[in-house]
Amino acid sequence: MEARDLRVSDAEREHVGELLQRAVGQGMLSLGEFTERMDTALAAKTRAELNVVLVDLPGIQLISEFTPPPYPDQPYVSRPAPPVPAVVHRSPAPPPGDVIRGRMSSVSRTGSWNVPPALEVNTRLSTVTLDFTRAVMATQVVHVTIDDYASTISLVVPEEATVDLNGVETVGGSATNKVRTGPPIGPLHVVVRGKVRFGNVTAKHPFGTSIRRMFG
């Protein structure tokens, strides 16, 4: 089998993503081209498919060919099996149907919409509004996982709610929390994690909340 037909790993896809981000910073790619190539890289299964997004970028080294490790010269020695790694407990992934997707579009959840315990926001060059002020909550704590490129994401929460943005990683973007961080002492606590690339995520109260406080 040729090296170009070998399967690629998540680490190789992540490495290509970093190279594309560097190309944007150097002016070789626009944000639109960056988003298209990232979608291609994330969907790539072989090295040939992955290298397509890098081939016309000067100074970018393609994914190297696979070289099998050499066999040892010494005779084979039986060794005990390595210990089984401890199980790491992670938060469950959002169930099917709880994924909000946007590609160069405007997405909103407002009014009395049903909020599941976990949400995934998967967006590219979009405007997303999640308004929890009149939403129907299934649990007190809602987990939101973000995977975004160059979008604007707004989380609008009631005055008594709290939001935790500490788990958000930003690359050329921002995460701004304009509400209380926690702990979850009110009826709603939103925990946000994930990655925002060249976009922004903001947690805030509805428009006019500060004015009502002043005259309330």
N, C-alpha and C positions, 0 to 999 in steps of 0.2 A: 504494500500500500504506500502511495506517495505521501510525503509530508503534508501537502496541501489538502489531502482528504482526511487528515486526522481530526478528531473531535476536539473542540476547544472547551476550556474550563471557565468557570465564573471569574477566576482570577485574571485570565487573559482578557476577558471582556471588560473587566474593570480597568485593566491597564490601557486598553485601547481608548476607553472613555477618558482617562486622564490625558492621553495624547491629543485627543480631539479638543478637550478643554484648553490645552496649551496652544493649539492651533487657532482657536478663537481669540485668545489673549494676544497672539501675534498678528492678528488681522488676516489670517489666511482663510478663515471660514466666517460666514455670517451666522447669526443665531438660527436662521431657518435651515441652513445647510447642516449646522451642528445637530439640530434636532433630528433631521432625516437620517444622518449617519449614525447617530446614537441608537435610533430605532432599529437600523440595520444591524448594528453591532450586537445589540441585546438579543436579536433574533437569530444571529449566526450560529450555525452548528459545526462548521468546519473552518479550518484556518484559511482556506481560499475565500470563503464568504466573509470572514472577518477582515482579511487584508484588503478587500475591495475599498473600504472606507479610508484607507491610509495611502493607497498606491500613488495618488497624485499630489501628496503633501511633501514638499522638499524638506530634507533633514529628518524625516520621520522613519525610524527603522521598523521594518515589517516584523511580524511575529516570526521568530526564528524557527528553523526546521528542527524537528524532534530528533534527538540523538540518544539511542538507548544506552543505559549505563554499562560500562565494561564488566565482564565477569571477573570475579576475584581469582587470583592465581592460586591461593591456598586451597587445600581440599575442603569439601563441605563439612561443616560442623553443626550438629544438631543444637538448636537453641530453644529455650522455653518460649512459649507463645507470649507475646506482649500482653500486659494487663488490659482488660476492657476498660475504656474510658468511662468516667462517671457520667451519668445522664444529666444534661443541663436542661432545666425546666425553663421554657420560654412561654411568653404569652401566646395563646392560640391565634392562628391566622384567621382573618375575617372569613366568615362562611360565604359560600357562593351567593351572589346577588347583592352583596354589601360593598361593591366596588364602584366608585364614582370615577368615570373616565371622561377626559376632554382632550381633543386635538384641535388647536386653533379655534376654540369655541367658547361660549359663555354657558356656565353650568350653575344652577342655583337650587338650593333646598330651603324653602321658606314655608311659613304657615304651620299648620298642625301635621307635619310629616312625622312618620314613625322612625325613631332613631334606634338602630341596633346597638348592642354593646360594643361592637368593633366596626370601624369603617376604614376602607382603603381609598385614598385619593391618588389616582394615577393620571397625571396631566402633562400636556405639552403646549406651551404658548396659549394658555387659556386664562379665563377669569372665572374664579370659583367663589361662590358665597354659600356658606353653611350657617343658616340662621336658626339658633336653638331657642329663641325667646318664646315661641309658642309651640315648640315641637313636643311630640309625645315620646317620653323617655321610657326605655325598657329597664334601664339600670341607672344608678346614681353616677357611676364612673363610665365614661365613654372613651375608648381608645381609638385614636385617629392615626393611621400610618400614611405618610406622604412620600410619593415618588414623583418628583416634578422637575421639569425643565422650563425655565423662563415664563412662569405663570404668576398670577396674583391671586392669592388664596386668603379669604377673609372668614374668620370664625366670629360670629356675632352671638354673644351669650347674655343671659339675663344679669341684672345687677348683682344678685346674690351668688352667682356662679364663680368658679375658679378654673384657671387654665394653666397647665404645665407645658411649656415649650422647651424645656431643658434637653429633651431628647432629639431636637431637630438639628441636623448638620447642614450648614449652608456653604455653598461653593459659589462665590461671586454673587451672593444674594443676601437676604436678611430675614430674621425672625423677630418680630416685635410683639411684646405682650403688654397691652394697655389695661389689663384687669388684674385682679388678685391671683397670685400663683397657687396658693393652697395653704394648708392641707384641705382635703375634701370635707368641708364642714357644712356646706349648703346642699341644695337639692341636685346640683350638677357640678361635676368635676371632669374636665376634658384633658386627657393626657395625649400629647401630640409627639410623634417621633418620626424619623425618616430622614430624607435628604431633599434639599431644595437647591437647584442649580440655576444661577442667574435669574432667580425669581424671588418672591417674598411671601411670607405668611404672617398675618396679623390677627391677634385676638383682641376683640374690643367689645364695648357695650353698644347698644343701639344709639343712633343719632339723637342727641338731645338729653341723654341721661345726666350728664354733668350739669346742664341747665336746670333740670328738675331737682337735682340735689341742692342747688343754690337757693331755689325758691320754694323747696318742699317744706 
